[in-house]
Amino acid sequence: MTEEIAAERLVAIVRTRDPELAVPLAEAIVNGGISSIEVALTTPKALETIAELVSRFAHRVLVGAGTVRNASDAGSAIAAGARFLVSPDFDESVLDSARSAQIPYVPGALTPSEVGRILAAGIELIKIFPAVRLGPGYLHDLLGPFPQLRPIPTGGIDFLNAADFLKAGAVALGVGSALTNGTGRSGLAGVTARTKRLKRLLAKVDGR
């Protein structure tokens, strides 16, 4: 999973208040070329959404669960078919659940102390959240004392700052609202178009 995300450089976050919109949003993103989808558990019927996406896309799309806060969340997400777990913080019970299921866990951190604690637990792929508050320069500074860190900055990533975060050392980006905000069913084509635009932007950074 780590290498799949690193190759694509993007994890699309599906978070919506409309449970009927979650699957169409994910499909629109996949149609735009992103195949790593994180469904936030704060979305109504998130578990049903994860199960539907896993069934619909099989192994063509990497479907995971986000906002996983405890062992109960982790167990439910794993049962629904999630192939990775993402948290805004670090919870050892979630790590234990992920390891038992042999799937990756991407915990969240912001401060050097938090990053150091997670690295000590044997995890290098870490969600830096909320990334936009301190910016790409902060991410670059974190990599000085923690060169083994494989950061996924998340929170406020958009078309204006995505390239800068990659240049600062991000292994991938967690992107949500920049792709999906203000989108109803009639605007799903816009989600696909923005996804394609973001992929083109990042491909230029990587020289592809």
Rosetta blueprint (number, residue, H / E / L):
1 M L
2 T H
3 E H
4 E H
5 I H
6 A H
7 A H
8 E H
9 R L
10 L E
11 V E
12 A E
13 I E
14 V E
15 R L
16 T L
17 R L
18 D L
19 P L
20 E L
21 L L
22 A H
23 V H
24 P H
25 L H
26 A H
27 E H
28 A H
29 I H
30 V H
31 N H
32 G L
33 G L
34 I L
35 S L
36 S E
37 I E
38 E E
39 V E
40 A E
41 L L
42 T L
43 T L
44 P L
45 K L
46 A H
47 L H
48 E H
49 T H
50 I H
51 A H
52 E H
53 L H
54 V H
55 S H
56 R H
57 F H
58 A L
59 H L
60 R L
61 V L
62 L E
63 V E
64 G E
65 A E
66 G E
67 T L
68 V L
69 R L
70 N L
71 A H
72 S H
73 D H
74 A H
75 G H
76 S H
77 A H
78 I H
79 A H
80 A H
81 G L
82 A L
83 R L
84 F L
85 L E
86 V E
87 S L
88 P L
89 D L
90 F L
91 D L
92 E H
93 S H
94 V H
95 L H
96 D H
97 S H
98 A H
99 R H
100 S H
101 A H
102 Q L
103 I L
104 P L
105 Y E
106 V E
107 P L
108 G E
109 A E
110 L L
111 T L
112 P H
113 S H
114 E H
115 V H
116 G H
117 R H
118 I H
119 L H
120 A H
121 A L
122 G L
123 I L
124 E L
125 L E
126 I E
127 K E
128 I E
129 F L
130 P L
131 A H
132 V H
133 R H
134 L L
135 G H
136 P H
137 G H
138 Y H
139 L H
140 H H
141 D H
142 L H
143 L L
144 G L
145 P L
146 F L
147 P L
148 Q L
149 L L
150 R E
151 P E
152 I E
153 P E
154 T E
155 G L
156 G L
157 I L
158 D L
159 F L
160 L L
161 N L
162 A H
163 A H
164 D H
165 F H
166 L H
167 K H
168 A L
169 G L
170 A L
171 V L
172 A L
173 L E
174 G E
175 V E
176 G L
177 S H
178 A H
179 L H
180 T H
181 N L
182 G L
183 T L
184 G L
185 R H
186 S H
187 G H
188 L H
189 A H
190 G H
191 V H
192 T H
193 A H
194 R H
195 T H
196 K H
197 R H
198 L H
199 K H
200 R H
201 L H
202 L H
203 A H
204 K H
205 V H
206 D L
207 G L
208 R L
